[in-house]
Amino acid sequence: WYRAADEGLSRDEVQGMLKEVSEWISMTEQNYPSHIALNKNKQKGFFS
């Protein structure tokens, strides 16, 4: 919000940037290495 105010970004420009961030987060969550996280059976991951 500070950047938008400082640079005079429009609502559409801010919305586009937020969309890019949300797509990046989604892609990151979909592509994390599953062997390092807990699975649905709550077993420990590879590094746990």
C-alpha positions in Angstrom: 0.0 0.0 0.0 2.9 2.3 0.7 4.4 1.7 -2.7 1.0 2.3 -4.3 0.7 5.6 -2.6 4.3 6.6 -3.2 4.2 5.7 -6.9 0.6 6.7 -7.5 -0.4 3.3 -8.7 -3.9 2.8 -9.9 -6.3 0.3 -8.3 -5.9 -1.9 -11.4 -2.1 -1.8 -11.2 -2.2 -2.8 -7.5 -4.8 -5.6 -8.2 -2.5 -6.9 -11.0 0.5 -7.0 -8.6 -1.6 -8.8 -5.9 -2.7 -11.3 -8.5 0.9 -12.0 -9.5 1.8 -12.5 -5.8 -1.1 -14.9 -5.3 -0.1 -16.9 -8.4 3.5 -17.1 -7.1 2.3 -18.3 -3.7 0.0 -20.9 -5.2 2.7 -22.2 -7.5 5.2 -22.4 -4.6 2.7 -24.3 -2.4 1.9 -26.7 -5.2 5.6 -27.4 -5.9 7.2 -27.8 -2.5 9.1 -31.0 -1.9 6.5 -33.3 -0.2 9.2 -35.4 1.5 10.0 -32.6 3.9 6.5 -31.9 5.1 4.1 -33.9 7.2 1.7 -36.0 5.2 -2.0 -36.6 5.8 -1.2 -39.6 8.1 0.9 -37.3 10.3 4.1 -39.3 9.8 7.3 -37.4 10.1 8.9 -36.1 6.9 12.4 -37.1 5.6 14.2 -34.5 7.7 12.0 -34.7 10.8 
